[in-house]
Amino acid sequence: MTPELRADLIRLRHDLHRQPELSGQEMQTAAKIASLMRDLGADEVLTGIGGHGVAAVFNGSRPGPIASIRCELDALPIPEETGVPHASEIPGKAHLCGHDGHMTMAVAVAHALAAKRPATGRAVLIFQPAEETGKGAPAFRADPQFAAFAPDIVFSLHNLPGLALGHVEICRTAANCASRGMRIVLTGKTSHAAAPQDGLSPGGVMAQLMPQLAGLGQGGCLDDNYALTTLTHARLGEPTFGIAPGQGEIWVTLRTVTDACMTALMARAEALVESTAQAAGLQVHVTYDDIFEACTNDPTAVGHLVQACQSLNVPVRLTDSPQRFSEDFGQFGKSAQAAMFWLGAGTGLPQLHNPDYDFPDALIPTGAAVFETALRQVLG
């Protein structure tokens, strides 16, 4: 990577950082990426995939497999507190997970593919919307356009604070936990605050359920039996002094290493909620959102990533311990050999989703090089 290209890529990353868009709203980000892909001479640029998704195709000269890299378009609904010159210009929204950096790495790979096409098959750069909500990858794969470039093998990465800058960690199998948000709505009957006995408040049941739900999964060792339940929100009635409440909500995040364990945890949580509510005479309604299935790495794809790191002298470590946070990249593994790797953002940094986190520009060349090398190992 020349110093001029590196400087251009950093400027691009900063531009993307200044104009963040939330999940499902990535219209301008997608348009910018699609325009860049066309300017670089991609053989095909497909847009509007599963929302605002973009795919750029670079054809090889001979038939062969389809190999892809995937990055994310969306930002977060969190006010930024980094103080950097390129800070978000959109109040309450910011790229605090590093997706701006991931996109920039993919653009760097596009520069390399434009300069030298793959020998065989097709290289496809996937810019996916709505990763943060878990809705993006399923919608992207379900889009009719996806069939034309569905990859045989696909790679992804995520920057990781706490891991040494530029170092790579790869999970052999289980890579990311399954998770989903459980929303519990309890309905009784309102009454005057002077006569609460004439209504039916969910308050007592909520006070009972919250510690019980938290006790269903307390984390521990990241094995097949791992389960964690995290209370994230609760609401009882309306903010008024004159009404005894008739409705309440509890939001809890369920997290497991495997999808099978998630199914069992859901069943236990639902049984607990329903029995407790019914005993108190309350109606109960349970829904789920932010649904992420477990993400598992394919051994062949892992092998390509390890080989790419070794050939580039990038420090790489294999591990059997998955990350606790979730990723919808696992959806691509349903139809392709898929693997994600963690790229160290450095130690002593704020955590992902912290208001003061900013993706390190120094990672751009490393991530792009690993991606490109892995693609060329598959395609030549």
C-alpha positions as CSV (number, residue, x, y, z in Angstrom):
1,M,0.0,0.0,0.0
2,T,1.5,3.3,-1.1
3,P,1.7,6.2,1.3
4,E,-0.7,8.1,-1.0
5,L,-3.3,5.4,-1.0
6,R,-3.0,5.0,2.8
7,A,-3.6,8.7,3.2
8,D,-6.7,8.5,0.9
9,L,-8.1,5.6,2.9
10,I,-7.7,7.4,6.2
11,R,-9.5,10.4,4.8
12,L,-12.3,8.1,3.6
13,R,-12.5,6.5,7.1
14,H,-12.8,9.9,8.7
15,D,-15.4,11.0,6.2
16,L,-17.5,7.9,6.9
17,H,-17.0,8.6,10.7
18,R,-18.4,12.1,10.4
19,Q,-21.6,11.0,8.7
20,P,-22.8,7.9,10.6
21,E,-26.2,6.2,9.8
22,L,-28.1,3.8,12.0
23,S,-29.2,0.3,11.1
24,G,-31.6,0.3,8.2
25,Q,-30.9,4.0,7.4
26,E,-27.5,3.6,5.7
27,M,-28.7,5.2,2.4
28,Q,-25.9,7.8,2.0
29,T,-23.2,5.5,3.3
30,A,-24.2,2.9,0.8
31,A,-24.4,5.4,-2.1
32,K,-20.9,6.6,-1.3
33,I,-19.5,3.0,-1.2
34,A,-21.3,2.1,-4.5
35,S,-19.9,5.2,-6.2
36,L,-16.4,4.3,-5.0
37,M,-16.8,0.7,-6.4
38,R,-17.9,2.0,-9.8
39,D,-15.0,4.5,-9.9
40,L,-12.6,1.6,-9.2
41,G,-14.0,-0.3,-12.1
42,A,-15.8,-3.2,-10.4
43,D,-17.3,-5.5,-13.0
44,E,-20.7,-5.4,-11.2
45,V,-22.0,-3.2,-8.5
46,L,-25.3,-4.3,-7.0
47,T,-27.2,-2.1,-4.6
48,G,-30.3,-2.2,-2.4
49,I,-29.6,-5.7,-1.2
50,G,-31.5,-6.5,2.0
51,G,-32.1,-2.9,2.5
52,H,-29.1,-0.7,1.7
53,G,-26.6,-3.4,1.1
54,V,-24.0,-3.2,-1.6
55,A,-21.9,-5.9,-3.4
56,A,-19.0,-5.2,-5.7
57,V,-17.9,-8.0,-8.0
58,F,-14.4,-8.4,-9.5
59,N,-14.2,-11.2,-12.1
60,G,-11.3,-13.5,-12.7
61,S,-10.2,-14.5,-16.1
62,R,-11.1,-18.2,-15.7
63,P,-14.1,-20.0,-14.0
64,G,-13.7,-20.7,-10.3
65,P,-15.3,-20.3,-6.9
66,I,-16.8,-17.1,-5.5
67,A,-14.9,-15.7,-2.5
68,S,-16.1,-12.8,-0.5
69,I,-15.2,-10.5,2.3
70,R,-18.0,-8.9,4.4
71,C,-18.1,-5.6,6.3
72,E,-20.8,-3.5,7.9
73,L,-22.4,-0.2,7.0
74,D,-24.2,0.9,10.2
75,A,-23.4,3.0,13.2
76,L,-24.8,3.2,16.7
77,P,-27.4,5.5,18.5
78,I,-24.8,6.7,21.0
79,P,-23.5,10.3,21.3
80,E,-19.8,10.5,20.6
81,E,-17.3,11.8,23.2
82,T,-13.9,11.2,21.5
83,G,-13.0,14.8,20.8
84,V,-11.2,13.8,17.6
85,P,-11.3,16.3,14.6
86,H,-13.3,13.8,12.6
87,A,-16.0,13.2,15.2
88,S,-19.6,12.5,14.3
89,E,-21.5,15.5,12.9
90,I,-24.8,13.8,13.5
91,P,-26.1,14.3,17.1
92,G,-26.7,11.1,19.0
93,K,-25.2,8.9,16.3
94,A,-21.6,7.6,15.9
95,H,-19.3,4.9,14.5
96,L,-18.3,3.6,17.9
97,C,-17.9,-0.1,16.9
98,G,-15.4,0.5,14.1
99,H,-17.6,-0.3,11.1
100,D,-16.2,2.8,9.4
101,G,-12.8,1.1,9.6
102,H,-14.1,-2.2,8.4
103,M,-15.6,-0.5,5.3
104,T,-12.3,1.3,4.6
105,M,-10.4,-2.0,4.7
106,A,-12.8,-3.5,2.1
107,V,-12.3,-0.4,-0.1
108,A,-8.6,-1.0,0.2
109,V,-9.1,-4.5,-1.1
110,A,-11.1,-3.1,-3.9
111,H,-8.1,-1.0,-4.9
112,A,-5.9,-4.1,-5.0
113,L,-8.5,-6.1,-7.0
114,A,-8.9,-3.3,-9.5
115,A,-5.1,-3.2,-10.0
116,K,-4.9,-7.0,-10.3
117,R,-8.0,-9.1,-10.9
118,P,-8.2,-12.6,-9.3
119,A,-6.9,-15.4,-11.5
120,T,-10.1,-17.4,-11.3
121,G,-13.7,-17.2,-10.1
122,R,-15.1,-14.0,-8.6
123,A,-14.1,-11.8,-5.7
124,V,-17.2,-10.2,-4.1
125,L,-17.0,-7.4,-1.5
126,I,-20.1,-7.3,0.6
127,F,-21.1,-4.1,2.4
128,Q,-23.9,-5.3,4.7
129,P,-26.5,-3.1,6.4
130,A,-28.1,-3.4,9.9
131,E,-25.5,-5.7,11.6
132,E,-26.1,-4.0,15.0
133,T,-29.7,-5.2,15.1
134,G,-29.1,-8.6,13.7
135,K,-31.6,-8.0,10.9
136,G,-29.0,-7.2,8.2
137,A,-27.5,-10.5,7.3
138,P,-30.8,-12.5,7.1
139,A,-32.3,-9.8,4.9
140,F,-29.2,-9.6,2.7
141,R,-29.2,-13.4,2.2
142,A,-32.9,-13.5,1.6
143,D,-32.7,-10.8,-1.2
144,P,-33.3,-12.2,-4.7
145,Q,-30.1,-10.5,-5.9
146,F,-28.0,-12.6,-3.5
147,A,-28.2,-15.8,-5.5
148,A,-26.2,-14.3,-8.3
149,F,-23.1,-13.9,-6.2
150,A,-23.7,-16.2,-3.2
151,P,-20.1,-17.0,-2.0
152,D,-18.6,-20.4,-1.6
153,I,-16.3,-19.0,1.0
154,V,-16.5,-15.7,3.0
155,F,-14.3,-13.9,5.4
156,S,-15.0,-11.1,7.9
157,L,-13.2,-9.4,10.8
158,H,-13.9,-7.3,13.8
159,N,-11.5,-4.9,15.5
160,L,-11.0,-5.8,19.1
161,P,-9.8,-3.5,21.9
162,G,-7.7,-5.3,24.5
163,L,-5.9,-7.3,21.9
164,A,-2.4,-6.0,20.9
165,L,-2.5,-3.7,18.0
166,G,-2.3,-5.6,14.7
167,H,-2.4,-9.0,16.3
168,V,-4.9,-11.5,15.0
169,E,-7.0,-14.0,17.0
170,I,-9.1,-16.7,15.4
171,C,-11.6,-19.0,17.0
172,R,-11.3,-22.6,15.7
173,T,-15.1,-23.3,15.8
174,A,-17.5,-21.3,18.0
175,A,-16.8,-17.6,17.3
176,N,-19.6,-15.5,18.7
177,C,-22.4,-16.2,21.1
178,A,-26.1,-16.4,20.2
179,S,-28.2,-13.7,21.7
180,R,-31.7,-12.2,21.6
181,G,-33.7,-9.6,23.4
182,M,-36.7,-10.9,25.3
183,R,-39.5,-8.3,25.9
184,I,-42.0,-9.3,28.6
185,V,-45.3,-7.2,28.8
186,L,-47.4,-7.8,31.9
187,T,-50.9,-6.5,31.9
188,G,-53.3,-6.1,34.8
189,K,-55.7,-3.3,35.6
190,T,-55.2,0.4,36.5
191,S,-56.9,2.0,39.4
192,H,-56.9,5.3,41.3
193,A,-53.8,5.7,43.4
194,A,-56.1,6.1,46.4
195,A,-57.6,2.7,45.8
196,P,-54.9,0.4,44.5
197,Q,-56.8,-2.6,45.8
198,D,-59.4,-2.1,43.0
199,G,-56.8,-2.6,40.3
200,L,-54.2,-5.2,39.5
201,S,-50.6,-3.9,39.5
202,P,-47.8,-5.9,37.9
203,G,-45.3,-4.3,40.3
204,G,-45.0,-7.2,42.7
205,V,-44.6,-9.8,39.9
206,M,-41.9,-7.6,38.2
207,A,-40.0,-7.4,41.5
208,Q,-40.2,-11.2,41.8
209,L,-39.3,-11.9,38.2
210,M,-36.3,-9.6,37.8
211,P,-33.9,-11.5,40.1
212,Q,-35.3,-14.8,39.0
213,L,-34.7,-14.1,35.3
214,A,-31.2,-12.9,36.2
215,G,-30.6,-16.1,38.0
216,L,-31.4,-18.3,35.0
217,G,-28.0,-17.6,33.4
218,Q,-25.1,-16.2,35.3
219,G,-22.3,-16.7,32.7
220,G,-19.2,-18.6,33.6
221,C,-17.1,-20.8,31.3
222,L,-17.7,-20.2,27.6
223,D,-18.6,-23.8,26.8
224,D,-21.7,-25.4,25.3
225,N,-23.6,-24.9,28.6
226,Y,-22.8,-21.2,28.9
227,A,-25.9,-19.0,29.6
228,L,-26.1,-15.4,30.6
229,T,-29.3,-13.3,31.2
230,T,-28.9,-9.6,31.5
231,L,-31.7,-7.3,32.6
232,T,-31.5,-4.2,30.4
233,H,-34.8,-2.3,31.0
234,A,-37.9,-2.2,33.1
235,R,-41.0,0.1,33.1
236,L,-44.0,0.1,35.5
237,G,-47.0,2.2,34.6
238,E,-46.9,5.8,33.6
239,P,-44.9,8.6,35.3
240,T,-47.8,9.9,37.3
241,F,-48.8,10.0,41.0
242,G,-52.5,9.5,40.5
243,I,-52.7,6.1,38.8
244,A,-51.9,2.7,40.3
245,P,-50.2,0.9,37.3
246,G,-51.9,-1.7,35.2
247,Q,-49.0,-2.6,32.8
248,G,-45.3,-3.2,33.1
249,E,-42.4,-4.3,30.9
250,I,-39.2,-6.2,31.5
251,W,-36.5,-6.4,28.9
252,V,-33.8,-9.1,29.2
253,T,-31.0,-10.2,26.9
254,L,-30.4,-13.9,26.7
255,R,-26.9,-15.1,25.6
256,T,-25.5,-18.6,25.0
257,V,-22.6,-20.1,23.0
258,T,-24.9,-22.5,21.1
259,D,-28.3,-22.3,19.4
260,A,-29.4,-25.4,21.2
261,C,-28.7,-23.9,24.6
262,M,-30.5,-20.7,23.5
263,T,-33.6,-22.8,22.7
264,A,-33.5,-24.3,26.2
265,L,-32.9,-21.0,27.9
266,M,-35.8,-19.4,26.1
267,A,-38.1,-22.2,27.2
268,R,-37.0,-21.9,30.8
269,A,-37.5,-18.1,30.8
270,E,-40.9,-18.3,29.1
271,A,-42.1,-21.0,31.6
272,L,-41.0,-18.9,34.5
273,V,-42.7,-15.7,33.3
274,E,-45.9,-17.4,32.3
275,S,-46.3,-19.4,35.6
276,T,-45.5,-16.4,37.7
277,A,-47.8,-14.0,35.8
278,Q,-50.7,-16.5,35.7
279,A,-50.5,-17.1,39.5
280,A,-51.0,-13.4,40.0
281,G,-53.8,-13.1,37.5
282,L,-51.8,-11.1,35.0
283,Q,-51.8,-11.4,31.2
284,V,-48.4,-11.9,29.7
285,H,-47.1,-11.3,26.2
286,V,-43.5,-12.3,25.2
287,T,-41.7,-11.1,22.0
288,Y,-38.1,-11.2,20.8
289,D,-35.9,-8.7,19.0
290,D,-32.2,-8.2,18.1
291,I,-32.0,-11.9,17.3
292,F,-28.5,-13.3,16.6
293,E,-27.8,-16.9,16.0
294,A,-24.5,-18.4,17.1
295,C,-21.6,-17.7,14.8
296,T,-19.3,-20.7,14.0
297,N,-16.1,-20.7,12.0
298,D,-15.5,-23.2,9.2
299,P,-12.1,-25.0,9.5
300,T,-11.2,-24.5,5.8
301,A,-11.9,-20.8,6.0
302,V,-9.9,-20.6,9.3
303,G,-7.0,-22.3,7.5
304,H,-6.9,-19.7,4.8
305,L,-6.9,-16.9,7.4
306,V,-4.1,-18.5,9.4
307,Q,-2.0,-19.0,6.2
308,A,-2.6,-15.4,5.1
309,C,-1.5,-14.1,8.5
310,Q,1.6,-16.3,8.5
311,S,2.6,-15.3,5.0
312,L,2.3,-11.6,6.0
313,N,4.1,-12.1,9.3
314,V,1.0,-10.9,11.2
315,P,1.0,-12.4,14.7
316,V,-1.9,-14.9,14.9
317,R,-3.3,-17.1,17.6
318,L,-5.9,-19.8,17.5
319,T,-8.3,-20.1,20.4
320,D,-11.3,-22.3,21.4
321,S,-12.9,-19.5,23.4
322,P,-15.6,-17.5,21.5
323,Q,-16.4,-13.9,22.0
324,R,-19.4,-13.0,24.3
325,F,-20.7,-10.4,21.9
326,S,-22.9,-11.4,19.0
327,E,-22.6,-11.1,15.3
328,D,-25.0,-11.8,12.4
329,F,-22.1,-12.9,10.2
330,G,-23.0,-16.4,11.3
331,Q,-25.9,-16.3,8.8
332,F,-23.4,-16.5,5.9
333,G,-22.1,-19.8,7.3
334,K,-25.4,-21.4,6.4
335,S,-24.5,-21.5,2.8
336,A,-20.8,-20.9,2.6
337,Q,-17.5,-21.7,4.4
338,A,-17.3,-18.7,6.7
339,A,-14.8,-17.5,9.2
340,M,-14.3,-14.3,11.2
341,F,-11.1,-13.1,12.8
342,W,-10.4,-10.5,15.5
343,L,-7.9,-7.8,14.7
344,G,-6.3,-6.2,17.8
345,A,-7.1,-2.5,18.2
346,G,-4.5,-2.2,21.0
347,T,-4.5,-2.4,24.8
348,G,-5.6,0.4,27.1
349,L,-8.4,1.5,24.7
350,P,-12.1,2.2,25.5
351,Q,-14.4,-0.8,24.8
352,L,-16.5,-1.1,21.7
353,H,-19.7,0.9,22.0
354,N,-18.1,3.2,24.5
355,P,-18.8,6.9,23.7
356,D,-15.0,7.6,23.5
357,Y,-14.0,4.7,21.2
358,D,-12.4,5.5,17.8
359,F,-11.1,2.9,15.3
360,P,-7.3,3.0,15.0
361,D,-6.3,4.1,11.5
362,A,-3.1,2.0,11.8
363,L,-5.2,-1.1,11.4
364,I,-6.3,-0.4,7.9
365,P,-3.3,-1.8,6.0
366,T,-3.1,-4.9,8.2
367,G,-6.8,-5.8,7.9
368,A,-6.8,-5.1,4.1
369,A,-3.7,-7.2,3.6
370,V,-5.1,-10.2,5.4
371,F,-8.4,-10.0,3.5
372,E,-6.7,-9.6,0.1
373,T,-4.2,-12.5,0.8
374,A,-7.0,-14.8,1.9
375,L,-9.0,-14.0,-1.2
376,R,-6.1,-14.6,-3.6
377,Q,-5.3,-17.9,-1.8
378,V,-8.7,-19.1,-2.9
379,L,-8.9,-17.5,-6.3
380,G,-5.3,-17.2,-7.3
